[in-house]
Amino acid sequence: MAWDRTALGVLANGALLLLRNQPTRYDQLLPAVGALALGIACAILARLRHHQLIRTPPERMRPAPALLAAITMSIYLFGALVILFLIKAS
C-alpha cells in the first residue's frame, strides 16, 4: 500500500509540474516524463512486492538473501531517482 501511495504521489507531482510550468518546448516536458517513468517503475515494484507477499505463507516470510539484496537495491535506486527528480523539478 505504501508503494501505491508513493507511485500516486510521484504521478501527482508530475501533473503539478505540467500545470505550473505550461511547457511549450519538448525539453520542458522532461521533468513530467521523468515523473511518469518513476511512477510506472514504482507501480511495477508495488505489484511485484504484492505478488511476493501473497505467494509466501506467513510462516516463511523471510526472503532469501539474494532476493532481499535485490529488493533493498531497488528501494535505494528508486529513492535516489526520486531525489534527483525533486532536485531537477525545483
C-alpha positions as CSV (number, residue, x, y, z in Angstrom):
1,M,0.0,0.0,0.0
2,A,2.9,2.4,0.7
3,W,4.3,1.7,-2.8
4,D,0.9,2.6,-4.3
5,R,0.8,5.9,-2.4
6,T,4.4,6.7,-3.5
7,A,3.5,6.0,-7.1
8,L,0.4,8.2,-6.9
9,G,2.5,11.0,-5.2
10,V,5.1,10.9,-7.9
11,L,2.5,11.0,-10.7
12,A,0.7,13.9,-8.9
13,N,4.0,15.8,-8.7
14,G,4.5,15.3,-12.5
15,A,0.9,16.6,-13.1
16,L,1.5,19.6,-10.9
17,L,4.7,20.3,-12.9
18,L,2.8,20.3,-16.1
19,L,0.1,22.7,-14.7
20,R,2.6,25.0,-13.1
21,N,5.1,25.3,-16.0
22,Q,2.8,25.2,-19.0
23,P,5.6,23.6,-21.2
24,T,6.0,25.0,-24.7
25,R,9.1,23.0,-25.8
26,Y,10.0,19.3,-25.6
27,D,12.8,19.9,-23.1
28,Q,10.4,21.4,-20.7
29,L,8.4,18.2,-20.7
30,L,11.3,16.1,-19.4
31,P,10.5,16.5,-15.6
32,A,6.9,15.4,-16.2
33,V,8.0,12.5,-18.3
34,G,10.6,11.6,-15.6
35,A,7.8,11.6,-13.1
36,L,5.7,9.4,-15.3
37,A,8.6,6.9,-15.6
38,L,9.2,7.0,-11.9
39,G,5.5,6.4,-11.2
40,I,5.4,3.5,-13.5
41,A,8.5,2.0,-12.0
42,C,7.1,2.4,-8.5
43,A,3.8,0.8,-9.6
44,I,5.7,-2.2,-11.0
45,L,7.7,-2.6,-7.8
46,A,4.5,-2.4,-5.8
47,R,2.9,-5.1,-8.0
48,L,6.0,-7.4,-7.6
49,R,6.1,-6.9,-3.9
50,H,2.3,-7.5,-3.6
51,H,2.6,-10.8,-5.5
52,Q,5.6,-11.9,-3.5
53,L,3.7,-11.3,-0.2
54,I,0.6,-13.2,-1.5
55,R,2.7,-16.2,-2.6
56,T,4.7,-16.5,0.6
57,P,3.0,-18.2,3.5
58,P,3.2,-16.2,6.8
59,E,5.5,-18.8,8.5
60,R,8.0,-18.4,5.6
61,M,8.1,-14.6,5.3
62,R,11.9,-14.4,5.4
63,P,13.1,-13.7,1.9
64,A,16.3,-15.4,0.5
65,P,19.4,-13.3,0.9
66,A,19.7,-12.7,-2.9
67,L,16.1,-11.6,-3.1
68,L,16.5,-9.4,-0.1
69,A,19.6,-7.7,-1.6
70,A,17.7,-7.2,-4.9
71,I,14.7,-5.6,-3.1
72,T,16.9,-3.4,-1.0
73,M,18.9,-2.3,-4.0
74,S,15.7,-1.4,-5.9
75,I,14.4,0.6,-3.0
76,Y,17.7,2.6,-2.8
77,L,17.7,3.1,-6.5
78,F,14.2,4.3,-6.6
79,G,14.8,6.7,-3.6
80,A,17.8,8.2,-5.4
81,L,15.8,8.7,-8.6
82,V,13.0,10.4,-6.7
83,I,15.5,12.7,-5.0
84,L,17.1,13.5,-8.4
85,F,13.7,14.2,-9.8
86,L,12.8,16.6,-7.0
87,I,16.1,18.4,-7.4
88,K,15.6,18.7,-11.2
89,A,11.9,19.8,-10.8
90,S,12.6,22.6,-8.3
